[in-house]
Amino acid sequence: MIGFIKGIVDTIGESRALVDVNGIGFEVNIGSGTAAELPPVGEEVKLYTYMAVREDDMSLFGFLHRDELEVFKLLIKVSGIGPKGAQAILSVMSVADLRFAILTGDAKSISRAPGIGGKTAQKLILELKDKVADADMSGIDSYEAKGSGTGNKAPVQDERTEAAEALIALGYSQGEAYRAVRAAEVPDGTDANAILKAALKFL
C-alpha cells in the first residue's frame, strides 16, 4: 500500500499527474479539483494516495488533502461505485457539500458527477447516511491549513456545520437543521451566526 507520495510535479493533465519521486515517475489519477490546486510543474507536491488493484491493472488515485482520501475510501465501499466514480464525485463536490447532500437526501447534486446516475446516488445516500450521521464527514481527518504549495483550505468544522449543530441544539431534528442550513442563501465566507439567522428564517 502506498499511503502518499512526495516529489516534484513533472506533468499535469486533466485526469492524471506525473510525479518524480527520486527519479521514479509515479502516474497518479487525479480529479479536476486536485488538478486545479496542484503546484506548478517543477515544484514539490505531496499526494495522499489509494492503490486500486485489479487482475489486469494497478492504479494510484491521489488527493491533496487526507480527508478527501478517507471519504474516497468510504465511497468505493458503496456497491456500484468504483475508484473512478468516487473520484468523479469528489471532483464536483467538496467533502462538506457531499456530507450535506447525503444528510438531506440530495441525490440530484450527487448525480451531477460523471458516470453517477440517480439510482447510484440514492444507493450512496442509503448506505452512507448512518455513517455520516454518526461522524462529521467533513472532519474524518483534518483539512490541512496548507497543502504543499497549494494555498489554504477551509477549516474542518466549517461554518455551515457549526450552524447546523446549533439548530440541533435548539431542538430541531438533524434533517431539518441540515436542510435549513443548505437552503440558507448566504455568500461564501459568511460566519456561523449569520448562517444560523438565515436558517432560522427559512424554518
N, C-alpha and C positions, 0 to 999 in steps of 0.2 A: 504494500500500500504506500502510495506517495502522498503524504499529507499536505505538503506545499512545495513549491519550487521558488527559488530566488536567484535571479540572474539579470542579464541585460536584454532588453527588448530588441529583437533583430528585425522582426516583420510584424505588421499589424494588418489583419484582414477583417472583413465584416463578421466572420464567424470563427476565425482562428488567429492565434498569435504564436509566433515562434520566439522562444526564449532561450538565449545562450547561457547555459549553466556550466561554467568552466570548460568551454569548448564543445559541449554537447548540446545540440539543438532540440529542445522539447516542443513539440507541436501541441498546443492546448486549445480545445474548443472553448470559445467564449461567447457570451450573449452580447447584444448590441449595447446594452448599458455599460458592461465591462469594457467593451471596445472603446467607448467614448471617454471613459475615465483613465484608460491606460496612459502612462507617461510616454513621451515621445521615443522614437527609435533611438537607441544608444544609451538610454537611461535605465537605471535599475528598477526592477519590479518584484513584488512578492505576490504570488498567486496561491490561494488555498485550493487544493485540487481533490478530485474524486476520480479514481480509475475505474472505468467500466470495462469489464472483461466478458467477451463472448467467444464462441468457438472460433470465429474467423476474424476477430478484431479486438484490439485493446486501445482504448481512447482515454485521454485525460480531459476533464472538464474543469475549468478554472474560474475562480471568483476573487475579487479584490478584498472582500470582507468575509470573515469567518461565519457570520450569522447567515449569509446567503448560502454558503455551503451546507450549513446544518438544515436549512429549510429545503434545499435541493434534495438532501437525503430523505427528508420526510415525504416529499412529493413523489420520488421514484418508488416508494413503497405502495403507492396507490395503483391498483390494478388498471392497466391501460395507459399509464404514463411512464415513459422511458426517460433516460437521461436527456435526450434532445427536447422532449416535451417539457420536462421540468425546467430546463434552461430557457426555453421559449417563454414560459410563464414569468420567470424572473426577469426576462428582458423587457416585458411590457408592464410589470407591476413591481413596486418596491415590496420589501418584506412586510412593512406596516400596512400597505394597501391590500396585500394578499390576505393578511390576518383579518382586516375589516370585511373583505369580501366573503371570507369563509364564515365569519360570525353572523353576518347579515344575510347569508344565502344568496349572495350576488353572483350567480353563475354567469350572467351576461358579461361582466367585467373580466372574469377568468377566461371565458371562451374567446376573448379578443386575441389570445396568444395563438400564433400559427400552429395548426395541427391539433388544437384542443377544441373539440366540439361541445355542444351544450350538455349532452349526456355525460361526457367525461368530466366536465366541470361540476355537474351535480354529484357525481360519484366522489370527486375530490372533496367537496363540501361535506358529504355524508361521512366519509372515512376520517376526515381530519378535524371536524368540528369539536369533538370532545377533547382532543389533544390540545387544540388551540384554546379552548375554554379553560383547561387546567393549567396552562402555562402561557406566559406572554410570548407569543411567537416572535414579536419584534425584539425580544431580548433573550432568545435562545443562546446567543453569545453576544458579546458587546459589539456595537458598531465601533470601529476604531476612530479615534479623533482624527488621525491622518493615515491614509494608506501610503505606500511607498511612492511619494512624489505625486499623489493623486488628488490632494486637496481634502477638504473637510466633508464629513458625512453627518447626517442627523443623529442626535443622541438616541440611545436605546429607548428610554422612556419618553417617547415623543409626546408632543403637546396634546394630540388627539386622544392618545391612550390615557393620559392623565385626566383629561376632561371626562372621558367615558367612565373611568373609575370613580370620579367624583359623583357622577349621576347615579351609579350603582350604590354608592354610599348613601345617597339621598333616598334610596328606596326603589328606584326604577330597576326593571329587570335588565339582564345583560343584553338581551336582544334590543330592547327599547333604547338603552344607552348607546349602543354602537350604531344603531340606525339613525338616531338623532345627531350624533357627532358627525357621521358620514354625510348627513343631509345639510348640516350647517354650512351656510355659504360665507366663508371667510377666506381672506387672502393668505397665501403662503407666508409663514413666519409669525402668524398670529399666536399669541400666548394662550395657555390653557384656560385662564379665566374668561377671556373673550370668547373662546370656543364654547365654553360651558354656558355662557349667557345666550349665545346664538342657538345652542342646542336646546336650552330650556324654552326659548321662544318657539322653536319647532314643535316641542312636546306640548 
